[in-house]
């Protein structure tokens, strides 16, 4: 959940339901493993929240040549000793809205000057990255999946700007009925499904390995079943023409709470065309049924649909059938 107070044990790229029903043997685990519960699966309750500190811990790393590398991108500030000999202390301040935006700015804070290399990771999806220093673009091209190495006498106030141009990409899953996923830069997108949250008794659905904690107030640690409040069984209208002619990229204001991982707060979304596939429903276990083989012939009306980053969706259709 966005407040980190509850989680579900299992998730999938296509998940049209997130409830406390026992979906076995449709899934291997018996029990309410698809619901959002703060008291489900003992090991996960503390592990799932460690993702963010581990992520922050690895944003910057030292390099063997006494430099520093930007391994991951997020607004951050790092102070490190760099350069040869006894080294010199430098602070780098990174400002960005990545992965929702392609611009990354790094400001140098150092007394005097310091000579050391800075490495910038070029993601494997990015074809035309460019780097500028104090407004001047550096020469050379940067191979996707590599690092841009910049070494100079850095001085106070130097500014590095990295631009990672984001493009639409279609991924076809031949072994999953020729369904497709749509990426924009580093983000994979999912159908936006209206989510209906139903408060449930977190004591009733607690897992055997978790036990109920007697001093816990369930009103402060709510559990939820999540049901779709809109159609989820859409196929995507997509062809071989350029993707930027088939999808509209929508940029939205950055959320005031700095949390972009909810359906209505995402800073970027895609408008697309789709059709409902009536025969594609939930299976007998209450799970999203096997995808129909693409392309699917349907007679339903063409509709505008919205796709949002998969990480913001609790209910998901991320591998979409292709319809005619």
C-alpha positions in Angstrom: 0.0 0.0 0.0 1.2 3.6 -0.5 1.5 4.1 3.3 3.6 1.0 3.6 1.3 -0.4 6.3 0.2 -3.5 4.4 1.4 -5.7 1.6 0.4 -8.8 -0.3 2.6 -11.8 -0.6 2.1 -12.5 -4.3 1.8 -10.2 -7.3 1.8 -10.6 -11.1 2.0 -8.5 -14.2 -1.7 -9.4 -14.8 -3.7 -9.2 -11.6 -7.4 -8.2 -11.9 -8.2 -9.0 -8.2 -6.4 -8.6 -4.9 -8.6 -10.3 -2.3 -8.5 -12.6 0.7 -10.0 -15.6 -1.2 -8.0 -18.8 -1.3 -7.0 -19.0 -4.9 -5.3 -22.4 -4.7 -4.6 -24.4 -6.8 -4.7 -21.6 -9.3 -1.7 -20.3 -7.4 0.6 -22.6 -5.4 0.0 -21.1 -2.0 -3.1 -21.9 0.0 -4.6 -19.0 1.8 -5.4 -15.3 1.4 -2.1 -14.4 -0.3 -3.4 -11.8 -2.7 -4.9 -9.4 -0.1 -3.3 -6.4 1.4 -2.6 -7.2 5.0 -0.1 -5.8 7.5 0.0 -9.2 9.3 0.6 -11.5 6.4 3.8 -13.4 5.8 6.1 -12.7 8.7 9.4 -12.4 6.8 8.0 -9.9 4.3 6.6 -7.4 6.8 10.0 -6.0 7.6 11.8 -7.0 4.3 9.4 -5.2 1.9 10.1 -1.7 3.5 13.8 -2.2 3.2 13.7 -1.7 -0.6 13.9 2.1 -0.3 16.9 2.3 2.1 18.8 -0.3 0.1 18.0 1.7 -3.0 19.3 4.9 -1.4 22.4 3.1 -0.1 23.4 2.2 -3.7 22.7 5.5 -5.5 26.4 6.4 -5.3 29.4 4.1 -5.1 33.2 4.5 -5.1 35.3 3.5 -8.1 38.8 1.8 -8.1 40.4 4.9 -9.6 39.4 7.1 -6.7 36.3 8.5 -8.3 32.6 8.1 -7.7 29.8 6.6 -9.8 26.1 7.4 -10.0 24.7 3.9 -10.1 21.1 4.8 -9.7 19.3 8.1 -10.2 17.3 10.0 -7.6 17.4 13.3 -5.9 20.2 12.9 -3.3 23.3 14.3 -1.8 26.6 12.4 -1.2 29.8 13.5 0.4 32.9 11.5 -0.4 36.7 11.6 -0.4 38.0 11.4 -4.0 41.2 11.9 -5.9 44.7 10.5 -5.5 46.9 10.7 -2.5 45.1 11.7 0.7 42.1 12.6 -1.4 39.8 15.6 -1.1 36.3 15.9 0.3 33.6 16.7 -2.2 29.8 16.9 -2.1 27.6 16.1 -5.1 24.0 17.1 -5.1 21.7 15.3 -7.6 18.3 16.7 -8.5 15.9 14.7 -10.7 12.4 13.3 -11.1 13.8 10.1 -12.7 12.4 7.6 -13.7 9.4 9.9 -14.6 11.6 12.5 -16.2 14.7 12.2 -18.3 16.7 15.1 -16.9 19.3 14.7 -14.1 21.4 17.5 -12.7 24.4 17.1 -10.5 26.0 20.1 -8.7 29.6 20.0 -7.4 30.5 21.4 -4.0 34.2 21.5 -3.3 36.8 23.8 -1.7 39.1 24.9 -4.4 39.4 22.3 -7.1 39.6 18.5 -7.1 40.6 16.2 -10.0 38.7 12.9 -10.0 36.5 10.9 -12.4 32.7 10.9 -12.2 30.9 7.9 -13.8 27.3 8.2 -15.0 25.4 5.0 -15.7 23.7 4.9 -19.2 20.7 2.6 -18.9 20.4 -0.2 -21.4 17.2 1.2 -22.8 18.7 4.7 -23.6 20.0 5.1 -27.2 20.9 8.8 -27.3 22.1 10.0 -23.9 24.0 13.2 -23.7 26.0 14.9 -21.0 26.8 18.6 -20.6 29.1 20.4 -18.2 28.2 24.0 -17.3 25.9 24.1 -20.3 28.3 22.8 -22.8 27.6 19.4 -24.3 30.5 17.0 -24.1 31.6 15.1 -27.3 31.2 11.4 -28.0 28.4 9.0 -27.9 27.5 6.8 -25.0 26.7 3.1 -25.4 23.5 1.9 -23.7 24.4 -0.3 -20.7 27.7 1.5 -20.2 29.1 4.4 -18.1 30.0 7.9 -19.2 33.4 8.7 -17.6 34.1 12.4 -17.0 37.4 13.4 -15.4 38.5 17.0 -14.9 39.5 19.6 -12.3 36.2 20.1 -10.7 35.5 23.4 -9.1 32.8 24.8 -6.8 29.6 25.4 -8.7 30.2 23.0 -11.6 27.0 21.6 -12.9 26.7 18.3 -14.8 23.5 17.6 -16.7 22.6 14.2 -18.0 19.7 13.7 -20.4 18.3 10.2 -21.0 15.8 10.7 -23.8 12.8 8.4 -23.2 11.1 6.6 -26.1 8.2 4.3 -26.4 9.0 0.7 -26.9 6.7 -2.4 -27.6 7.7 -5.7 -26.1 6.1 -8.8 -27.5 5.8 -11.9 -25.3 5.7 -14.7 -27.9 5.5 -17.4 -25.1 2.6 -15.6 -23.5 0.1 -15.7 -26.4 1.9 -12.9 -28.3 0.7 -10.3 -25.7 2.5 -7.0 -25.6 3.8 -4.6 -23.0 4.5 -0.9 -23.5 7.5 0.8 -22.1 8.4 4.4 -21.9 12.1 4.8 -21.0 12.6 2.7 -17.9 8.9 2.4 -17.0 6.6 -0.5 -18.0 3.0 0.6 -18.2 -0.2 -1.1 -17.1 -3.9 -0.5 -17.8 -5.4 2.0 -15.4 -8.1 0.1 -13.5 -10.4 1.9 -11.0 -9.6 0.3 -7.7 -12.3 -0.4 -5.1 -10.9 -0.9 -1.6 -12.9 -2.9 0.9 -11.8 -2.8 4.5 -11.5 -6.3 6.0 -10.7 -7.8 9.4 -6.9 -8.2 9.5 -7.2 -10.6 12.4 -9.5 -13.0 10.4 -7.1 -13.3 7.5 -3.8 -13.4 9.4 -1.4 -16.1 8.2 -0.3 -18.9 10.5 3.4 -17.9 10.3 2.6 -14.3 11.3 0.2 -14.7 14.3 -1.8 -11.8 15.6 0.0 -9.3 17.7 -2.2 -8.7 20.7 -1.1 -5.1 21.3 -1.7 -4.1 17.6 -4.6 -1.8 16.9 -6.2 -3.1 13.7 -7.8 0.4 13.1 -4.2 1.8 12.7 -3.1 -1.2 10.6 -5.9 -1.9 8.2 -6.2 -4.7 5.7 -7.9 -4.5 2.3 -9.4 -6.5 -0.4 -9.1 -4.6 -3.7 -11.7 -5.2 -6.5 -11.9 -3.7 -10.0 -14.4 -0.8 -10.3 -13.9 -0.6 -14.1 -13.4 -3.0 -17.0 -10.0 -4.7 -17.0 -10.3 -7.2 -19.9 -9.1 -4.8 -22.6 -7.0 -5.7 -25.6 -4.7 -3.1 -27.1 -5.1 -1.7 -30.6 -1.5 -1.5 -31.8 0.1 -1.9 -35.2 3.5 -1.6 -36.9 3.4 2.2 -37.4 5.6 4.4 -35.2 4.5 4.1 -31.5 4.5 7.9 -31.0 1.7 8.0 -33.6 -0.4 5.5 -31.7 0.1 6.6 -28.1 -0.1 10.0 -26.5 2.3 10.8 -23.7 0.6 12.8 -21.0 2.8 14.7 -18.5 1.1 15.7 -15.2 2.2 17.9 -12.3 4.5 16.3 -9.7 2.4 15.2 -6.7 2.6 17.5 -3.7 3.3 14.7 -1.3 6.3 13.5 -3.5 4.8 10.1 -3.8 4.1 9.3 -7.5 3.1 5.6 -7.1 -0.7 5.8 -7.0 -3.0 5.7 -10.0 -4.1 9.3 -9.7 -0.7 10.8 -8.8 1.5 9.4 -11.6 3.4 12.2 -13.3 3.3 10.5 -16.7 0.6 8.4 -18.4 -0.2 7.1 -21.9 -3.4 7.4 -23.8 -4.1 4.5 -26.1 -6.8 2.7 -28.0 -8.3 -0.6 -26.9 -11.3 -2.9 -27.1 -13.0 -5.1 -24.5 -12.5 -8.8 -25.0 -15.8 -10.3 -23.6 -14.6 -13.9 -23.4 -11.5 -13.0 -21.4 -12.7 -13.2 -17.8 -11.7 -14.5 -14.4 -11.1 -18.2 -14.2 -12.7 -20.7 -11.8 -10.1 -19.9 -9.2 -10.9 -16.1 -9.3 -7.7 -15.3 -11.1 -7.1 -13.5 -14.4 -7.6 -16.2 -17.0 -5.1 -17.3 -19.6 -4.5 -14.6 -22.2 -6.3 -15.2 -25.5 -3.9 -15.7 -28.4 -3.1 -12.4 -30.1 -4.2 -11.0 -32.4 -7.8 -11.3 -31.1 -10.8 -10.7 -33.3 -13.5 -8.7 -31.4 -16.5 -6.8 -32.4 -16.7 -4.5 -29.4 -16.3 -0.7 -29.8 -13.0 1.0 -29.9 -12.3 3.0 -26.7 -9.7 5.3 -25.4 -7.8 3.7 -22.5 -5.2 5.0 -20.1 -2.0 3.3 -19.2 0.0 4.2 -16.1 3.4 3.0 -14.7 3.0 -0.5 -13.4 4.5 0.3 -10.0 1.6 2.7 -9.3 -1.1 0.1 -10.0 -2.3 -2.4 -7.4 -4.6 -4.0 -10.0 -2.7 -4.6 -13.2 -3.0 -5.7 -16.8 0.6 -5.2 -18.1 0.8 -8.0 -20.7 -2.0 -6.9 -23.0 -3.6 -8.9 -25.8 -3.5 -7.3 -29.2 -6.9 -6.8 -30.8 -8.2 -6.2 -34.3 
